[in-house]
Amino acid sequence: MKTLSLLLALALPGLSWAEEPRTFEGAGVVLEVQVEKNLVDIDHSFYRLPNSTAQNGMPSLFQVKPGSVVSYSGVVSQPLSTITSIYIHRQMSEQELAEMIQKEKPLQAGEEQSR
């Protein structure tokens, strides 16, 4: 009986360090960036965005700005979860959007498509 108790006592503390970290993922709009605190507000939720999280060889914290649309994932932690991967979606300029709409417009009878 003592052997079983000893084995349980040794095994149970080891279970906590063997657990996988809880992760999360999401997408949203950046509302605020606090560079000095390594914080980013995405859809009214603050996350840590460390300098080690990079895109194109540069810290993502310096690339995101209010209005950026992002997809992200990370590790749940307290008091704030940490983003470990982030993708900043490219947004079209007004001119690019107008050109795309013009190309997608259905042709009127008798019109030829410009090339």
WOVEN-V97955 format. One line per field, one symbol per residue. ss: DSSP state (2 for helix, 1 for strand, 0 for the rest). burial: 1 if it has 16 or more other ideal C-beta (glycine too) atoms within 10 Angstrom, else 0. A space follows every 50 residues. Layout:
ss: ???
burial: ???
This chain:
ss: 02222222222222222200001111111111112220111100111100 00011001122200000011111110000001111111100002222222 222200000000000
burial: 00000000000000000000000000000100100001011100011110 00100000111001000101010100000111110101000000000000 000000000000000
